[in-house]
Amino acid sequence: MQAKTVDFVLYIKDRLDEDALATLEQRLIAHDGVTAVRYQPARPNLLLIDYDPSRTTSSAVLTHAIHQNIEARLIGL
């Protein structure tokens, strides 16, 4: 049986360059329970985060992003 995942949108206040965005994506995907991080180059301030709610929460992922010195907030669940 496959684990259920949910997603939310993370808004990044400052526009990140490609390298910084790739680094953030790697660090978020390394967070326990995060299963995918996606963004579109046309909207680099928005990240779609998929996660397993039995292993983490959206607020824990947000806190993890903030600890990467990123000003961010949840804008969708």
PLY file of the C-alpha trace (Angstrom):
ply
format ascii 1.0
element vertex 77
property float x
property float y
property float z
element edge 76
property int vertex1
property int vertex2
end_header
0.00 0.00 0.00
1.39 3.38 -1.02
1.61 6.17 1.56
-0.83 9.03 1.16
0.79 12.35 0.34
-0.59 15.86 0.50
0.79 19.07 -0.89
1.01 22.76 -0.20
2.47 25.83 -1.85
5.42 27.56 -0.24
5.90 31.22 -1.12
9.51 32.44 -1.14
9.67 36.21 -0.60
12.97 36.92 -2.32
13.62 35.71 -5.83
16.34 33.07 -5.72
18.79 32.42 -8.52
18.91 28.95 -10.08
21.73 27.73 -7.81
20.05 28.91 -4.62
16.73 27.44 -5.73
18.38 24.08 -6.53
20.10 24.08 -3.12
16.82 24.85 -1.35
15.07 22.11 -3.31
17.75 19.58 -2.27
17.55 20.62 1.38
13.76 20.43 1.44
13.65 17.02 -0.24
16.13 15.80 2.39
13.60 16.71 5.13
12.04 13.50 6.46
8.62 13.01 4.90
9.02 15.37 1.94
8.46 13.35 -1.23
8.73 16.02 -3.94
9.58 19.68 -4.45
8.54 21.28 -7.73
8.74 24.76 -9.20
8.24 26.35 -12.57
10.84 28.78 -13.90
8.04 31.24 -14.72
7.07 31.28 -11.01
10.31 30.78 -9.04
8.79 32.26 -5.87
6.34 29.35 -5.58
7.31 25.83 -4.62
4.86 22.94 -4.60
5.81 20.60 -1.78
4.47 17.04 -1.52
4.83 15.32 1.84
3.70 12.32 3.83
1.53 13.65 6.69
2.32 10.60 8.81
6.00 11.66 8.83
5.94 15.49 8.86
3.70 18.55 8.71
3.55 21.58 6.44
4.59 23.79 9.35
7.66 21.60 10.01
8.65 21.90 6.33
8.14 25.68 6.53
10.33 25.84 9.63
12.97 23.79 7.81
12.90 26.31 4.92
13.17 29.24 7.32
16.21 27.60 8.94
17.84 27.78 5.50
17.70 31.60 5.83
14.75 31.81 3.45
11.86 34.14 4.16
8.88 31.96 3.33
5.25 31.32 4.18
2.55 28.78 3.46
0.00 29.99 0.97
-1.91 26.83 0.23
-2.77 23.49 1.76
0 1
1 2
2 3
3 4
4 5
5 6
6 7
7 8
8 9
9 10
10 11
11 12
12 13
13 14
14 15
15 16
16 17
17 18
18 19
19 20
20 21
21 22
22 23
23 24
24 25
25 26
26 27
27 28
28 29
29 30
30 31
31 32
32 33
33 34
34 35
35 36
36 37
37 38
38 39
39 40
40 41
41 42
42 43
43 44
44 45
45 46
46 47
47 48
48 49
49 50
50 51
51 52
52 53
53 54
54 55
55 56
56 57
57 58
58 59
59 60
60 61
61 62
62 63
63 64
64 65
65 66
66 67
67 68
68 69
69 70
70 71
71 72
72 73
73 74
74 75
75 76
